Amino acid sequence: MNADDFPTPDVEVASVEPETLKDRIDAGEDITLLDARMQSDYEEWHIDGDNVTSINIPYFEFLEDDIDEDVLDQIPDDREVTVLCAKGGASEYVAGTLAERGYDVNHLEDGMNGWASIYETVEITDYDGAGTLLQYQRPSSGCLGYLLYDDGEAAIIDPLRAFTERYLTDADDLGVDLQYALDTHVHADHISGVRDLDAAGVEGVIPEAAVDRGVTYADELTTAGDGDTFQVGDATIEAVYTPGHTTGMTSYLVDGSLLATGDGLFIESVARPDLEEGDDGAPDAARMLYESLQERVLTLPDDTLVGGAHFSDAAEPAADGTYTAPIGELVEEMDALTMDEDDFVDLILSDMPPRPANYEDIIATNLGQNVVDDDEAFTLELGPNNCAASQDSLAGD
């Protein structure tokens, strides 16, 4: 049964917009969620938080007129419960059946698809280069991007295809001309927006070192080699070749103040090395990553901010609400950054998390070898990014 097949409840059920639910969670309210998706979908990806109580009961448990008492006993009757599903149809039906039984319920508008549409912008106040630097945050998957603007010009780093129009609108609202859209690498967890922005008149930039991986559209875009620079007003973005997560991984040093590291280094972890070459090639990629970190990243001044392309539940935001941290602070807190090479390789290969959902199809799409429409692209990237090595063993005590 799909969302369109569920009957309309006999009682009126209030809906909650995803942004409203996010605001309530961020404000520290105690939230109770009833997730009506299948258990496998729930275990792969669900809304969580210190103040969130999440209950998983699949929708089919509510299809009978006489719902099993064991099912109802799992649902609190002394507080508000927000029901959610994949797209909003099943949750409205389930919420209706519970409302008929006296429960205080509402349902999440557009379900987890709506949750995945949340995209927030936070200014990086510790950035001290020219212009203003914003961090885009997608809480559903932990994806991060960066918008630099100065003197009427702007650039976006690691844009998502799903939010192409958002970037163009934001640039218009800021009164700036979006000059560049730069990718750090061939992403494995989301569909890149560089080509769509290029088609809209923005200069698309991909790492020169990624072309040999099989990029089919390299001749149509600008390629960035190590040391190449891009001017945005009075600010300079410099390409810094940092292979490891992928052979083409290229970070971008934003006016000497923040290094946009893509998936090379996060504020809570380092990259996983197995998504391009698989398990067999992971050890060599891990050694390549170690060299990049030690020779290209950690040699920068300690106060240089690191901003990755993702964050996980283990990441603690900075005081300004962004997922950034100075290099010196990361060296103090992350054991992996002070180990010798052999220990580093052993550590990050020891406890690799599951690979991102649909990562092979996503990679093929980002290489231009696979063509999907916007709806397919959005569906492919739903779920956690899983582009980092396990955080459990990387941080210091």
C-alpha positions as CSV (number, residue, x, y, z in Angstrom):
1,M,0.0,0.0,0.0
2,N,1.4,3.4,-0.9
3,A,0.6,6.8,0.5
4,D,-2.1,7.5,-2.0
5,D,-4.0,4.4,-1.0
6,F,-4.7,5.3,2.6
7,P,-8.2,6.5,3.3
8,T,-8.8,9.9,4.8
9,P,-9.3,9.7,8.5
10,D,-12.8,10.3,9.8
11,V,-11.4,12.8,12.4
12,E,-9.4,15.9,11.6
13,V,-5.7,15.4,12.1
14,A,-3.4,18.4,12.6
15,S,-0.1,18.4,10.6
16,V,3.3,19.7,11.7
17,E,5.6,21.3,9.3
18,P,9.2,19.7,9.3
19,E,10.8,23.1,10.1
20,T,8.5,23.5,13.1
21,L,9.4,20.1,14.4
22,K,13.1,20.9,13.9
23,D,12.7,24.2,15.8
24,R,11.0,22.4,18.7
25,I,13.7,19.8,18.9
26,D,16.4,22.5,18.8
27,A,14.6,24.4,21.6
28,G,14.9,21.4,23.9
29,E,11.2,20.4,24.0
30,D,10.5,16.8,24.9
31,I,9.2,15.3,21.6
32,T,7.6,11.9,21.2
33,L,7.6,10.5,17.6
34,L,5.8,7.4,16.3
35,D,7.6,6.3,13.2
36,A,5.2,4.2,11.1
37,R,7.7,3.1,8.5
38,M,9.0,-0.5,8.2
39,Q,11.6,-1.5,10.8
40,S,14.4,-1.8,8.2
41,D,13.8,1.8,7.0
42,Y,13.6,3.0,10.6
43,E,16.9,1.3,11.6
44,E,18.7,2.8,8.6
45,W,17.5,6.4,9.2
46,H,15.3,8.1,11.7
47,I,14.9,11.4,13.6
48,D,16.8,11.3,16.9
49,G,18.0,13.6,19.7
50,D,18.6,13.7,23.4
51,N,15.1,15.1,23.9
52,V,13.4,12.9,21.3
53,T,11.6,9.7,22.2
54,S,11.2,7.6,19.1
55,I,8.9,4.6,18.7
56,N,8.8,2.4,15.7
57,I,5.5,0.7,14.9
58,P,4.9,-0.1,11.2
59,Y,1.7,1.3,9.7
60,F,0.3,-2.1,8.9
61,E,-0.3,-2.7,12.6
62,F,-3.0,-0.1,12.4
63,L,-4.9,-1.4,9.4
64,E,-7.3,-3.7,11.3
65,D,-10.4,-2.3,13.0
66,D,-9.3,-4.0,16.3
67,I,-5.7,-2.8,16.8
68,D,-3.8,-5.2,19.1
69,E,-3.6,-3.9,22.6
70,D,0.1,-4.7,22.8
71,V,0.5,-2.1,20.0
72,L,-1.5,0.6,21.7
73,D,0.3,0.0,25.0
74,Q,3.5,1.1,23.3
75,I,2.1,4.6,22.6
76,P,2.0,7.1,25.4
77,D,-1.5,8.5,26.2
78,D,-0.3,11.3,28.5
79,R,1.5,13.5,26.0
80,E,1.4,14.7,22.4
81,V,2.7,12.2,19.8
82,T,3.8,13.1,16.3
83,V,3.3,10.3,13.8
84,L,5.5,10.2,10.7
85,C,6.1,8.0,7.7
86,A,8.0,8.3,4.4
87,K,5.8,10.8,2.6
88,G,2.9,11.7,5.0
89,G,0.1,9.5,3.8
90,A,0.4,6.5,6.2
91,S,1.2,8.8,9.1
92,E,-2.1,10.8,8.6
93,Y,-4.0,7.6,8.5
94,V,-2.3,6.2,11.6
95,A,-2.7,9.5,13.5
96,G,-6.4,9.4,12.6
97,T,-6.9,5.9,14.0
98,L,-5.2,7.0,17.2
99,A,-7.2,10.2,17.5
100,E,-10.4,8.2,17.3
101,R,-9.2,6.4,20.4
102,G,-8.5,9.6,22.3
103,Y,-4.7,10.0,21.7
104,D,-3.2,13.5,21.4
105,V,-1.7,13.1,18.0
106,N,-0.6,15.0,14.9
107,H,1.4,14.0,11.9
108,L,4.6,15.2,10.2
109,E,3.8,16.9,6.9
110,D,5.4,15.1,4.0
111,G,7.1,12.7,6.4
112,M,10.8,12.0,6.1
113,N,10.8,13.5,2.6
114,G,9.8,16.7,4.3
115,W,12.4,16.3,6.9
116,A,15.0,15.8,4.1
117,S,13.9,19.1,2.6
118,I,15.1,21.2,5.6
119,Y,18.1,23.3,4.6
120,E,19.4,25.9,7.1
121,T,21.9,28.7,6.7
122,V,24.2,29.8,9.6
123,E,27.0,32.4,9.4
124,I,30.5,31.3,10.4
125,T,31.3,34.1,12.8
126,D,34.9,32.9,13.4
127,Y,35.8,33.3,9.7
128,D,38.1,36.3,9.4
129,G,38.8,36.4,5.7
130,A,37.3,38.9,3.3
131,G,33.6,38.9,2.9
132,T,31.0,36.7,4.7
133,L,31.0,32.9,4.9
134,L,27.8,31.0,5.5
135,Q,27.4,27.3,6.2
136,Y,24.4,25.4,4.7
137,Q,23.2,22.5,6.9
138,R,20.9,19.7,6.0
139,P,20.0,18.0,9.3
140,S,18.4,14.9,7.7
141,S,21.7,13.7,6.2
142,G,24.3,15.9,7.8
143,C,25.3,17.5,4.5
144,L,27.2,20.8,4.7
145,G,27.9,23.4,2.0
146,Y,29.5,26.9,2.1
147,L,28.5,30.2,0.5
148,L,31.1,32.9,0.3
149,Y,30.1,36.4,-0.8
150,D,31.9,39.7,-1.0
151,D,31.6,42.9,-3.0
152,G,28.7,41.7,-5.1
153,E,30.1,38.3,-6.0
154,A,29.6,34.8,-4.4
155,A,30.7,31.2,-4.7
156,I,29.1,28.0,-3.4
157,I,31.2,24.9,-2.3
158,D,29.7,21.4,-2.4
159,P,26.2,22.4,-3.6
160,L,23.3,19.8,-3.6
161,R,21.2,19.4,-6.7
162,A,18.0,19.3,-4.6
163,F,18.6,22.9,-3.5
164,T,19.8,24.5,-6.8
165,E,17.0,27.0,-6.8
166,R,17.7,27.8,-3.2
167,Y,21.3,28.9,-3.9
168,L,20.1,31.1,-6.8
169,T,17.4,32.7,-4.7
170,D,19.7,33.2,-1.7
171,A,22.2,35.0,-4.0
172,D,19.5,37.2,-5.4
173,D,18.3,38.0,-1.9
174,L,21.8,39.0,-0.9
175,G,22.2,41.1,-4.0
176,V,25.2,39.1,-5.2
177,D,26.1,37.4,-8.4
178,L,26.8,33.7,-7.9
179,Q,30.1,33.3,-9.8
180,Y,31.3,29.7,-9.0
181,A,29.9,26.4,-7.9
182,L,32.8,24.2,-6.7
183,D,32.8,20.5,-5.8
184,T,35.4,19.0,-3.6
185,H,35.1,15.5,-5.1
186,V,32.8,12.9,-6.6
187,H,30.3,12.5,-3.8
188,A,28.9,9.2,-2.8
189,D,26.0,10.2,-0.6
190,H,24.2,13.0,-2.5
191,I,23.7,14.3,-6.0
192,S,25.9,17.3,-6.8
193,G,24.4,20.5,-7.9
194,V,27.4,21.8,-9.8
195,R,26.1,20.9,-13.2
196,D,22.6,22.3,-12.6
197,L,24.1,25.5,-11.4
198,D,26.4,25.6,-14.4
199,A,23.4,25.2,-16.7
200,A,21.9,28.2,-14.8
201,G,24.9,30.4,-15.7
202,V,27.2,29.8,-12.7
203,E,30.7,28.6,-13.6
204,G,30.9,25.0,-12.4
205,V,34.2,23.8,-11.1
206,I,35.3,20.2,-10.4
207,P,38.7,18.9,-9.2
208,E,41.1,18.2,-12.1
209,A,42.3,15.1,-10.2
210,A,38.8,13.6,-10.3
211,V,38.4,13.7,-14.1
212,D,40.3,10.4,-14.7
213,R,37.8,8.6,-12.5
214,G,35.3,8.7,-15.4
215,V,33.7,12.1,-15.3
216,T,31.8,12.4,-18.6
217,Y,31.3,16.2,-18.6
218,A,34.7,17.5,-17.7
219,D,35.0,19.4,-21.0
220,E,31.9,21.4,-20.1
221,L,33.1,22.7,-16.8
222,T,36.2,24.3,-15.3
223,T,38.7,22.0,-13.6
224,A,40.7,23.0,-10.5
225,G,44.2,21.8,-10.0
226,D,46.3,22.1,-6.9
227,G,47.1,25.7,-6.2
228,D,44.5,27.1,-8.6
229,T,42.7,30.2,-7.3
230,F,39.2,31.7,-7.7
231,Q,38.5,35.3,-6.9
232,V,35.3,36.3,-5.1
233,G,35.3,40.0,-4.5
234,D,38.4,40.6,-2.4
235,A,38.4,37.0,-1.2
236,T,40.5,34.2,-2.7
237,I,39.5,30.5,-2.8
238,E,42.6,28.2,-3.3
239,A,42.4,24.6,-4.4
240,V,44.4,22.2,-2.1
241,Y,44.8,18.7,-3.4
242,T,44.0,16.3,-0.5
243,P,43.5,12.8,-1.8
244,G,42.5,9.9,0.4
245,H,38.7,9.6,0.7
246,T,38.9,9.7,-3.1
247,T,41.8,10.0,-5.5
248,G,40.4,13.3,-6.6
249,M,39.6,14.9,-3.3
250,T,40.4,18.6,-3.4
251,S,39.9,21.0,-0.4
252,Y,39.3,24.7,-0.8
253,L,41.1,27.2,1.4
254,V,38.7,30.2,1.7
255,D,40.8,33.4,2.0
256,G,43.3,31.7,4.3
257,S,40.7,31.4,7.1
258,L,38.7,28.2,6.5
259,L,39.6,25.0,4.8
260,A,36.5,23.3,3.2
261,T,37.8,19.8,3.4
262,G,35.0,17.9,1.7
263,D,35.0,14.4,3.1
264,G,38.7,14.4,4.0
265,L,38.4,15.7,7.6
266,F,35.4,16.4,9.7
267,I,35.2,18.0,13.1
268,E,34.5,14.7,14.7
269,S,36.2,12.2,12.5
270,V,38.3,11.5,9.3
271,A,37.2,10.2,6.0
272,R,36.5,6.6,5.2
273,P,38.8,5.3,2.5
274,D,36.8,2.5,0.8
275,L,34.1,4.1,-1.3
276,E,36.2,4.5,-4.5
277,E,38.5,1.5,-4.5
278,G,36.5,-0.9,-2.2
279,D,37.9,-3.0,0.6
280,D,41.0,-4.1,-1.4
281,G,42.1,-0.6,-2.1
282,A,41.1,0.9,1.3
283,P,44.6,0.4,2.9
284,D,46.4,2.3,0.2
285,A,43.7,5.0,0.2
286,A,44.1,5.3,4.0
287,R,47.8,5.9,3.6
288,M,47.1,8.5,1.0
289,L,44.7,10.1,3.4
290,Y,47.3,10.1,6.2
291,E,49.8,11.9,4.0
292,S,47.2,14.5,2.9
293,L,46.3,15.2,6.5
294,Q,49.8,15.4,7.8
295,E,51.4,17.3,4.8
296,R,48.6,19.5,3.4
297,V,46.1,20.1,6.2
298,L,47.8,19.9,9.6
299,T,50.6,22.1,8.3
300,L,48.2,25.1,8.1
301,P,48.1,27.5,11.0
302,D,46.4,26.2,14.1
303,D,43.6,28.8,14.0
304,T,42.6,27.8,10.4
305,L,39.0,26.6,10.6
306,V,38.1,23.2,9.3
307,G,34.7,22.8,7.7
308,G,33.8,19.4,6.2
309,A,31.0,18.5,3.8
310,H,29.2,16.5,6.5
311,F,28.5,16.2,10.2
312,S,27.2,13.3,12.3
313,D,25.3,12.9,15.5
314,A,28.7,12.8,17.3
315,A,29.6,16.3,16.1
316,E,29.3,19.2,18.6
317,P,28.6,22.6,16.9
318,A,30.7,25.6,17.6
319,A,29.4,28.5,19.6
320,D,28.0,30.1,16.4
321,G,26.0,27.0,15.6
322,T,28.2,25.9,12.7
323,Y,30.1,22.6,12.4
324,T,33.5,24.1,12.2
325,A,36.6,23.9,14.5
326,P,40.2,25.2,14.4
327,I,42.8,22.8,13.3
328,G,44.7,23.1,16.5
329,E,41.6,22.1,18.5
330,L,41.1,19.0,16.3
331,V,44.7,17.9,16.8
332,E,44.2,18.1,20.6
333,E,40.9,16.2,20.6
334,M,41.3,13.6,17.8
335,D,43.8,10.8,18.5
336,A,43.8,9.8,14.8
337,L,45.6,13.1,13.9
338,T,48.6,12.4,16.1
339,M,49.2,8.7,15.4
340,D,51.9,7.3,13.2
341,E,50.9,6.0,9.8
342,D,50.5,2.3,10.5
343,D,48.4,2.9,13.6
344,F,46.2,5.4,11.7
345,V,45.6,3.0,8.9
346,D,44.7,0.2,11.3
347,L,42.4,2.4,13.3
348,I,40.3,3.7,10.5
349,L,40.0,0.3,8.8
350,S,39.0,-1.4,12.1
351,D,35.4,-0.3,12.4
352,M,34.0,0.9,9.1
353,P,30.3,1.9,9.2
354,P,27.8,0.7,6.5
355,R,28.3,2.3,3.1
356,P,25.9,5.1,2.2
357,A,22.6,3.9,0.7
358,N,22.6,3.8,-3.1
359,Y,26.2,5.0,-3.1
360,E,27.1,3.2,-6.4
361,D,24.1,4.8,-8.2
362,I,24.9,8.2,-6.7
363,I,28.6,8.0,-7.8
364,A,27.6,7.0,-11.3
365,T,25.1,9.9,-11.4
366,N,27.8,12.3,-10.2
367,L,30.2,11.0,-12.8
368,G,27.6,11.6,-15.5
369,Q,27.3,7.9,-16.3
370,N,23.8,7.6,-15.0
371,V,20.9,10.0,-15.7
372,V,18.1,10.5,-13.1
373,D,15.3,13.1,-12.8
374,D,15.0,15.4,-9.8
375,D,12.6,13.1,-8.0
376,E,14.9,10.0,-8.5
377,A,17.9,12.1,-7.4
378,F,16.1,13.2,-4.2
379,T,15.1,9.6,-3.4
380,L,18.6,8.2,-4.0
381,E,20.2,10.4,-1.4
382,L,17.7,9.9,1.4
383,G,19.3,8.6,4.6
384,P,22.6,9.1,6.5
385,N,25.7,10.1,4.6
386,N,28.1,7.5,6.3
387,C,31.1,9.1,4.5
388,A,33.3,9.2,7.7
389,A,35.1,6.4,9.5
390,S,33.5,5.4,12.7
391,Q,33.7,8.1,15.3
392,D,33.7,5.7,18.2
393,S,37.4,5.0,18.1
394,L,38.8,8.2,16.6
395,A,38.3,10.8,19.3
396,G,40.6,11.3,22.3
397,D,39.5,10.6,25.9
